[in-house]
């Protein structure tokens, strides 16, 4: 866990979340990423806590508050859209244009499916900016910037636009089991944690499972 720390100061940690592990313990139990946060106390009496969440199979920058006051401050920054977030995704097909915005309200799919979402004219306003970073046959490498922070927003927006994220076994064409891992990576966060200092800008390394398709789209190793 300590090896996954990308940034550390007195208020927050930013860690590199792996794929395949939920950040929270679910209602059915099972392991969660937060189970291992005790190793990240670095001398403080309490383990850090999640300031936001990432999907189970989404990788990359995850922000933790190191104590209650810091966590409350971070919570407000996320709530009011002050934290800059850039995700990398590899999608099936892709847009014809070089950049644009998806503005589609989202609502809960149904009670049985819990967190699953769907486009819904009566749902909550949801906006995502996108930009093409590279292309390959049948694939596009996108930078996604969520303006709002709805559950599964990027996944539903990409699917609704006609280019689902590779490996999305809920909203895309991937098989429910034995398909590729979701190609969605929280590449960068920019957190204005201190009033008198520049925002903290942190980049997470590309996960192994995304490298092949990213290279096909023109990505060069960091």
C-alpha positions in Angstrom: 0.0 0.0 0.0 2.8 2.4 0.9 4.3 1.8 -2.6 1.1 3.1 -4.1 1.3 6.5 -2.5 1.7 9.2 -5.2 1.6 12.2 -3.0 1.6 13.0 0.7 1.4 16.1 2.9 -0.1 16.9 6.3 -3.7 17.1 5.0 -4.1 14.4 2.3 -2.7 11.5 0.5 -3.2 10.6 -3.2 -2.8 6.9 -3.9 -2.8 4.8 -7.1 -5.9 2.6 -6.9 -5.6 -0.8 -8.7 -8.3 -2.4 -10.8 -10.6 -5.1 -9.4 -10.9 -3.8 -5.9 -13.9 -1.7 -4.6 -12.9 1.3 -2.5 -15.7 0.7 0.0 -16.9 -2.5 1.7 -20.1 -3.6 0.1 -23.3 -4.7 1.8 -22.3 -8.3 1.0 -18.9 -7.9 2.7 -15.7 -8.9 1.0 -12.4 -7.0 0.8 -12.1 -3.4 0.0 -9.2 -1.0 -0.7 -10.0 1.0 2.4 -9.3 -2.1 4.5 -5.5 -1.4 3.9 -5.5 2.3 4.9 -4.1 1.6 8.3 -0.7 1.2 6.7 -1.0 4.9 5.6 -1.2 6.6 8.9 2.5 7.8 8.8 2.5 8.6 12.5 -1.1 10.0 12.8 -3.4 8.3 15.3 -6.1 7.5 12.7 -6.0 5.9 9.3 -6.8 8.2 6.4 -10.3 8.2 4.8 -11.8 8.4 1.3 -12.5 11.9 0.1 -14.3 10.5 -3.0 -14.7 7.2 -4.7 -13.7 5.3 -7.9 -15.5 2.3 -9.4 -14.2 -1.2 -8.6 -12.4 -1.5 -12.0 -11.3 2.1 -12.4 -7.6 2.7 -11.7 -5.6 5.8 -10.8 -5.7 8.8 -8.5 -7.7 8.4 -5.3 -7.7 11.2 -2.8 -7.7 10.5 1.0 -8.1 12.9 3.9 -5.6 12.4 6.7 -7.8 13.7 9.5 -11.4 14.9 10.0 -10.8 18.6 9.3 -8.9 17.8 6.2 -11.5 15.3 5.1 -14.3 17.9 5.5 -12.4 20.4 3.5 -11.7 17.9 0.7 -15.4 16.9 0.7 -16.4 20.5 0.1 -13.8 20.9 -2.7 -15.2 17.8 -4.5 -18.8 18.8 -3.8 -18.4 22.2 -5.4 -16.4 21.0 -8.4 -13.1 22.6 -7.3 -11.0 19.5 -7.9 -9.8 19.0 -11.4 -10.1 15.4 -12.7 -8.8 14.0 -15.9 -9.5 10.4 -16.9 -8.0 8.4 -19.7 -10.3 6.0 -21.5 -10.0 3.7 -24.5 -13.4 3.5 -26.2 -14.9 1.2 -28.9 -15.3 3.2 -32.1 -15.2 6.9 -31.2 -16.4 10.3 -32.0 -15.8 11.9 -35.5 -14.9 15.2 -33.9 -11.7 16.0 -32.0 -13.4 17.3 -28.8 -16.7 18.1 -27.4 -19.1 17.9 -24.5 -21.7 15.3 -23.4 -24.6 16.8 -21.5 -27.1 14.0 -20.6 -29.0 13.9 -17.3 -28.6 10.6 -15.4 -30.9 8.7 -13.1 -31.0 5.4 -11.2 -31.7 2.5 -13.5 -33.8 0.7 -11.0 -33.9 -0.2 -7.3 -32.7 -3.8 -7.9 -29.5 -2.7 -9.6 -28.4 -0.3 -6.9 -25.7 1.9 -8.4 -26.5 1.3 -12.1 -27.5 4.4 -13.9 -29.2 5.4 -17.2 -29.8 8.4 -19.3 -33.0 10.0 -17.9 -34.5 13.4 -19.0 -35.8 13.7 -15.4 -32.5 12.8 -13.8 -29.7 14.9 -12.4 -27.8 17.2 -14.8 -24.6 15.5 -15.9 -21.8 17.0 -18.0 -18.6 15.5 -19.3 -16.0 17.2 -21.5 -13.9 15.0 -23.8 -10.9 15.3 -26.2 -9.4 12.8 -28.6 -5.8 12.0 -27.7 -5.2 9.2 -30.3 -6.9 6.7 -32.6 -6.5 3.2 -33.9 -8.7 0.9 -36.0 -11.9 0.5 -34.0 -10.6 2.3 -30.9 -10.2 5.9 -29.7 -8.1 7.2 -26.7 -9.9 9.9 -24.9 -9.3 12.4 -22.1 -12.5 12.8 -20.1 -13.2 15.6 -17.7 -16.3 15.2 -15.6 -17.9 18.6 -14.8 -20.4 16.9 -12.5 -19.7 13.8 -10.4 -22.5 11.3 -10.9 -22.2 7.6 -10.2 -20.8 5.8 -13.4 -21.1 9.1 -15.2 -18.2 8.6 -17.7 -19.2 5.1 -18.4 -22.9 5.9 -19.1 -22.0 9.0 -21.1 -19.6 7.2 -23.4 -22.0 4.4 -24.0 -24.9 6.8 -24.6 -22.7 8.7 -27.1 -22.2 5.4 -29.1 -18.6 4.6 -28.0 -18.6 2.5 -24.8 -15.4 2.1 -22.8 -13.5 -1.0 -23.6 -14.1 -3.6 -20.9 -17.3 -2.1 -19.6 -19.4 -5.1 -18.8 -22.4 -3.1 -17.5 -22.9 -0.4 -20.1 -20.8 -1.7 -23.0 -20.5 -4.7 -25.2 -17.9 -6.6 -23.0 -18.9 -10.0 -21.7 -20.0 -10.1 -18.1 -17.0 -12.4 -17.3 -13.6 -13.2 -18.8 -13.6 -9.9 -20.9 -10.9 -7.2 -20.8 -10.6 -5.1 -17.7 -12.3 -1.7 -17.8 -10.1 0.8 -19.7 -10.8 3.8 -17.5 -8.0 5.4 -15.6 -8.1 8.5 -13.2 -5.0 9.9 -14.8 -4.7 13.2 -13.0 -6.1 15.2 -10.1 -5.6 18.9 -9.3 -6.5 19.7 -5.7 -6.5 23.3 -4.4 -6.0 22.1 -0.8 -4.2 25.2 0.5 -5.2 28.8 0.0 -1.6 30.1 0.0 0.0 27.5 -2.2 -0.5 26.4 -5.8 -2.9 23.4 -6.3 -1.5 20.0 -5.9 -1.2 18.3 -9.3 -0.7 14.5 -9.4 -0.5 12.0 -12.3 -1.0 8.3 -11.9 1.0 5.8 -14.0 -0.9 3.9 -16.7 -2.0 0.4 -15.6 -0.6 -2.6 -17.4 -4.0 -3.8 -18.8 -4.4 -0.5 -20.7 -1.0 -0.2 -22.3 -1.5 -2.4 -25.3 -4.6 -0.5 -26.6 -3.1 2.9 -25.7 0.0 2.1 -27.6 -2.1 1.1 -30.6 -3.7 4.6 -30.3 -0.3 6.3 -30.3 0.5 6.6 -26.6 4.2 6.6 -25.8 5.5 5.2 -22.5 5.8 7.7 -19.7 
